[in-house]
Amino acid sequence: MVLRTILEIAAILLNFAWWLIVIQVILSWLVAFNVLNTSSQGVRRFLTGLDRVLEPLYRPFRKILPDFGGLDLSPVVVLLLIGILINPVISNALRSLPAPGM
């Protein structure tokens, strides 16, 4: 019962992190194509906050990945790892546990 709860919480947190990364990637594209104005203090604070939250996830992969110039592939690597953790690992572990209430 406790293990099922821990796995479900981990799945929710990983899903939340996945969406944060997707939002950050989309916002970075909008900034790069001058759709979003970074001179707005609210936009700048939001982007800085996202960077501060997600940087610890990216840092280990940025050290390993080669330099591609202006292209940062660390969010893609983190998204792939989160997808692997959520789909095959956590979902299979939840299926192997007995149903709640048994």
N, C-alpha and C positions, 0 to 999 in steps of 0.2 A: 504494500500500500504506500509506504513512504517512498520507495524507489520509483513507483509510478508517478507520484507527485513531483519528485525531483526531476524526472525526465520530461514531464509536461512543462514545468517551469523553464527548464533549459530550452525546450523547443520554442516556447513563447519568446524568451530573451533572444535566441538566435534569429527568429523571424523578425523581431523588432530591429535588431542590428542589420539584418538584410535590407529592410526597408529604409533605414537611415542611410545606408551606403548608396542605395539606388537614388534617393532624394539628393544626396550630396553630388553624385555624378551628374545628374540632370541639371542641378543648379550650377555646377562648374561649366557645363556646356553653355548654359544661358549667359553666364558671365563672359565666357570666351567669345561668344557671338554678339556681345553688347546688347542683349535683350534685357538683362538685369543691370541696373545702375548701382555700382558698388560705392558711389559717393553717398548713398542713403545710409544713414547710421544704423537703422534697423536691419537692413539687408546685410551690412557688413558684420554686425554683431551676430546675426544668425549663422552666417557662413563661418565666422571665427569659432563660434560655439561648436558647430558640427566638426570643424577641423580638430578642435581640442578633444572632442569625445572619441573620434575615430582614429586619430593619429596613433595611439598605442596598438591598435589592430594592424595598421599598415607598416609600422616601423620595422618589425622583423623581416617582412618580405621586401621592403625597400633596400635592406642591407644585402639580401641574397640576389635579387633580380638585377640584371645588367641595366646600365643607363641607356634609355631609349630617347634621350633628348627631352623634349617637352611632354612625352607620353608616359603617363604613370599607370602601370599595369597592376599595381598592388591592390586596388579595389576589386579588380576582376578575380585575382587569386583568392582574396578573402571571400568574395561571393561564391566562388566554386567550393571552397572548403566548408562554408556554412551550408551550402546545398547538400554536400556529401554528408555532413553531420546530421542535418535534419531528416533528409529522406531515407537513405538506407540505414543509418546507424540508429537514430532515436526511434524512428517508426518501427523498425524491426524489433528493437528492444521492447517497445511498448506492446507489440503484438505477441511477444513471447511470454509476457507476464500474465498472470491470471486476471480475469475480468474483475472490475471493482465490485465489491459486495460478496465475493466468493470466499 
